[in-house]
Amino acid sequence: MIPKRSSFPPGFIFGAATSAYQIEGARFGGAGTSHWDSFAATPGNTHLAQDGARACEHYLHWESDLDLMQQAGFDAYRFSTSWARVMPDGKTVNAEGLDFYDRLVDGMVARGLKPFLTFHHWDMPSALATRGGWQNREIVDRFAEFCRSVYARVGDRVETAATLNEPWCISWLSHFMGAHAPGLRDIRATGHAMHHVMLAHGTAIQALRADGARDHLGLVLNFETAHPADDSPEATAAAVRQDAIYNRWFVQAAMGQGYPAEALEGLEPHLPKGWQDDLATIATPMDWLGVNHYTRKNYAHDDGPWPHSAEVAGPLPKTQIDWEIRPEGLTEFLLRLKRDHTGDLPLYVTESGVAFADEFDDPKRIDYIAAHLRAAQAAIEQGVDLRSFFYWSLLDNYEWSLGYVPRFGLIHVDYDTMQRTPKASYHALREALSG
């Protein structure tokens, strides 16, 4: 059974999350093309070459989608803005795009939903991508201008504002592993992207502060336990390296602790010249940290190039997309963050969710939500200042390279008719939030 609202501290925020490219429909509202459009148009990159041109047509159905959030008893909606919608050419503001987000935020406020804004959730304007995107230091100032433009329009009404969602995905997954746009497999591109994405975060925080932003600015990072696949010292070392790359690189830099040595051993030769001079900007103080948590990975030694590691399937129950389900990992990371990195900085669980093929009756999703809310409670009981839990995702949506197959939503979407149908998990969560 999902824990009741009353079992959490007063004021604890319950919400659901989405991202712009995954639900809005990139063909609407004067949006420009993004590097996700061109990535999907390249054979072999996404399931059936599917893209976000239509997605869930949230651009057209946002009012009824917000009604469903309100009816569920949620306190807040975590959403993102599309860089390609706001600035189709990467520099000129599209008034139609900003008008949409203005209406969307007004709609949240009118329904008593706190708007949790994320400026960037992965769709970069094509015009910037062709100039090198995150590899090019120019992107740092372009990103700050984008954030300032969005904040000037809606910042007076948002509860929080996060610069970036999951910089590991923006940089490593997309430039080293090649699984997301721009689909590169190049360690030098990775080094530049991993540094510039963090420099863009710090520079944007400074720019927003200079514009008078309130004390509600943060960053959303994803955390994933790295376990050795066997008892060998080599597997342990592989897991430590992956932990440094995935978990520690971004939070350490943001908290003024520098980049971890275990990641620098492979990445330092590929970082931009003078990277050390940027660390102070990257560590510009913020007001909160968002925590996204889904799964764990098991690593064995690999004789190939650095980082000398290979993923190995584990024994735990799996989701529709073969992610292991391990709720205790959420508790462990929240405690670890407080102990090693963030101290008294408020933490928010900004994403936790699961993909299952069940379309309407989804008992395994209910179990997942219950287990992860209990994991959040365990961290609170041990002294973590945790202030929210956002389920991913409100709607079934475009799941990037996996297309429209995985279903993470509390609400089923028929992609032919765009009809929304709340699942059993939606109703179970609504009941829990009423008590």
N, C-alpha and C positions, 0 to 999 in steps of 0.2 A: 504493500500500500504506500502511496506517495505521502510523505510527511505533510502534516497540516501547516498552513501559514503560521498558526499560533505557536508552533514549536520552534520558530525562529525568532531572533531578537526583534523588537519593535523597529519599524522602519526598514527592515530588510526588503530589498527590491527583487521582485520576480518579473521576468520579462522573456521575450523571444527575440531572436536576431535574424537578420537577412543581409544580403549585400545587393548593391545596385545592379550589377551586370547579371546576376543570377536570377533576378525576378522582374526587373522593370520592363525589358524589351528595348534593346538598343536602337531599333528602327524608328522609335517614336521621339517626338519632342526636339528635333534638331540636333540630336547627338551626332558627333563625328565618329569615324571609325577608330577602333582601338586595336592594340596589338593582339588582343584576344580574337578579334574578328579575322585578322590575317593568319593567326596561328590555327584557328579552326578551319580556315579555307585551304590549309596545306594538308594533303593526303596523309593519313596515318596519325595525326595529332590528337584528334578527339573522336569519340564514339560516333560512327556514322557521319563524321564531319559536322556534327551538330554545334551550333553556336547560340549566343544569347540574343539574337535579333528579335525574337518574340518572347522568349523566356515564359514568365507567368503573366505577362501583360499587366503588371502591377501599375505601370504608368497610367493605364486606363481604369483599373479596378482598385486603386488605393483606398478609396473611401470604404468600400465594403470589406477590404482586408483589415483596415483599422477597426471597423465595427466588430469583426470577429475577435480581434485582440481585446477590445473593451469587454465584450461578452464573456471572454474567458477569465476575466478578473485580473489581467496583467497590470502591473504598475508602470511598465516602461517598454519601449520599443527601441531596440538597437538597429540602426539602419546605416547605410553608407551612401555617399554621393559619388556619382560617376564623373571622373575627371574628364572623360571624353564628351560627356553631356554638358558640363559646365564650361569647358574650354575645348571645343571641337578641334581647333588647330594647335592646341597646347599653350596658347597665350591670350586669345581674344575671348572675352566672356560672352556666352550665349545667354541672352536675357531669358529666353524661353526655358532653358534648363534651370536657372536659378529660381524662376517663377514656380516651377514644379516643386522644388524643395521647400520654397516658402509656403505653398499650399499644404504640402505634406506635414510640415512641422506644425502649422496652424491646426491641421486636422488632429494631430496627436494631442495637442494642448486642449482642444475642444472636448476630447474624449477622456481627459484626465490621465493621459499616458505621458510619462516623462520621456522626452526625446534624448536618446543616447547616440550621438553623432560619431561616425568614423569617416574621416575625410577620404581615405583611399583604401579600397578593397580590390586592387589588382588590375583595373582596366585603364591602361595608359593610352593617351591619344597617340594615334599612329604617327603623327608629325614629330612627336618627341621620340618615339621608339626608333624611327629611322635615323635619328641623330645619335643613337647609341643608348637611349633610355637610361637605365640605372648605371650603365658603364661610364657615362659621361657626366663629369662634375657639374655641367650646366643644369642638370636635372634638379639639383639642390635648390637653386633659386626659383626655378619654374614651379617646383612643388610648393614652396612657401607662398608664392603668388596665388596659386590655386587655393590653398587653405585660407588665405586672407580674404579672397573673394567670397568663398562660401560663408566664412564666419561673419563677414560684414552684413550678410543678408539674414542669417538665421541664428547667429551666436547669442542674441539676447534672450532666446527662448529654450536653448538646449540645456539639458541637465549636465551633461559632460560632452567633451569633444576629444576624440583620439586621433592622433596624426595618421597612424598606419595600422593595418591589420596584418599580423603574422609576417614580419620581415624575412623570416626563414624561407617562407614560400616565395616571396617576391625575389629573393636572391638565390639561395642554394637550390631549391627545388626547380627553379626556372632557368638557372644559368649553369648549374653543375650537373643536375640530373636530367634536365631537358623535358620534364614532365608537364610544365606549365609555360605559358607565353613568357618570354620569346622563344623558348624551346632550345636553348643553347646547352652544349656540353663542353664547357671551356673554363678551365680553372682561373685563368686571368680575368675573364669576364665576371666570374663568380667573386673573386677578391674585390674587384672594383664595385660590384653591386652590393656586396655585404657591407662595405664601408659607406658608400654613398647613401644607402637607404637609411643608415643610422645618422649620418650627417644631415640628411634631409629632415629627419625627425627633430633633431636638436635645433636646426635652423628655423624650422616652422614654429616650434615652441617659442623661440626668441621673438620671431616676427609677430606672432599672435599676442604675446605679452606686450610688445611695443604698441600694438593697436588697442590695448586696454582690455584684453581678454580676462575674464574672471578666473578665479582659482579652481578650475575644473578641467584642466588639460592633462591628457595622459597618452598612453601607448598600449596597444594590445599585442601580446606575445603568445605564441603557442609553445606548449611544453609537453614533452613526450619522454617517458622513462626509457632509458637505454640500458638494457640488461645484457650481460654476457651470455652467449648461447651455450657455453660449456664451462668447465672449471679451469680451463687453461689460462695461463698468464696472458697469452696472445689475445684470447677472446675478451678478457678483462680490459686490456689496453684498447682494443677496438671499441668497446662500449664507452670507455672514458673519452676517447676522441670524438665519438658521435655525440656524447653528452655536451662536450665543449662546443661543437659546431651548432647543434640544434638548440640547446637550452641556455648555455652560459654566454655565448658570444654577444647576444643582443642585450640581455638583462645586465650583464656586467658592464658593458659600455654605457648603457643608459644610466646606471647607478654610480658611475665614476670609478669603476674598478678595472677599467681597461679590458683588452681582449684576452681571452684565456690562452696560456702558453701552448696547450695541447692542440689548439686550432691554428695558432700562429705558426707552428712548426711546418705546416703545409701551405698556409695561405699568405704568410708575410711576403714572400718573393713576388706575389701577384697583387699586392695592395698598391693603391695610388701613392706616388711619391709624396712624402711629407705627411703621411696619414696620422702620425703621432700628434701633429699640431692641431688636429681637429677633435681630439678626445674631449677637451673641455667643453666645446660646443655640443657634442653629442650628449654629454652629461648634464646639460641644462636642466635644472630641477623641474619636475613635473608634480602633479597633485595626486595621481593615482596610477595604478598599473592594472591592466586587464589581463586575465589568465584564460586562455583557451586550452582545453584538455580533452582528448579523445581516447588515446590508446597508449600502447608501449611497443617497443621494437626490441628484438633480440639480435645480437651481433656476434659473428664469428670472425676470425682472422682471415684476411684475403691477401694473397701474395702479390697482387697487382699494385698499381701506383697508390700513393697516399690518397685517402686515409686508411688504406689496408683493412677494410672492413666489408662484410657482406651480411645482408639481412637473412635471418633464418626464421622460418615459421615457428610459432610457439604453440603451446597446448591449450591455451585458454579459449573460452567460447568466442566465436567470431561474428562480426556484423555481415551485412550484405556485401560489403566490399573488403572482407577479410581482415578488418582491424580487430585486434584482440580487445576484449572488454575487461577492464581492470579498474574498478572504481577507486580502490585505495590509492591509486596513483595520484588522484586529485588531492586527497588529504596530504600525501607526502610532499607534493610540490608546493602547496600553500604553506606548509610548515617550513619547508626548505627555503622558500623565498623570504619569509620573514626572518629566518635565522641567518641566512648567508648574504642576502642582497638588499632587501627592501626595508627591513626594520619596521618602523611604525607607519610606513606609507600604506594608505588604504588599498585593499585589493578587491577586485570585482571578478567574479567568474563571468566572462563575457561570451563564452561559447562552451557548451557541452551537449552532445547529441549523438544520435545513432541512425544509421541507414538500415532499414529492413524492407524486404519486398512486400510485406503485408500492407494492404492498401487501406483498409478501414478498421478491422479488428486487429489491434497490434499490441498484444499483451507483453511481448518482449521489450517494446519501447517503454511501456509503463514501468516495467521492472528496472530498466536502465535509468529512467528518471528518478525513481525512488532510491536506487542505490547511490546515485551521484549526489542527490540532495542530502542523503545521510553522510556521505563523505564530506560534503561541505560543512554540515553540522559538526562533524568530528573535529575539523580544523578550528571552527569557532570556539568549541569547548576547550581547545588547547591554546587559546589566546590570539588567534589570527583575527585581525580587523577586516573581516570579509563582509561586503555590503550588498552583494547581488548574486543572482544566478539567472543567466539567460540561456534558454534552450535554443539549440540550433537544429532545425530551423522552423520558423513559423509555417512556411509553405514547402511542399515538395518543389524542387527548383532545378535549374541548370547546374549540374555539379561538375563544371569545368571540363577537364579532358574525358571524364566519364559520361558526359552528356546528360540525358534525362533518365538514365536507368536508376541510379541510387535514389531512394526516397527517404529523406531525413525529416520530412515535415510532420508537424502536428495536424496539418490540414492537407488532405489529398487534393491534388490538382489534376484535372483531366486536361491534358495538353491539346486535345482537339477542340474541346468546347470552352475551356478555361473555367469550368465549373469548380467551385471550392466545396469540399465536403469534410467537415471536422472528423477526425479519427477518434477511436476510443481513448487514445492517450490525451487528446485535447479535452475530452469530457472528464477524464480522471483528474487531470491537472486543474481544471476549473473547479471541480469539487474540493480538491485539497486547498485551493486558494481561498475558498469561501469559509474555511474553518479555522 
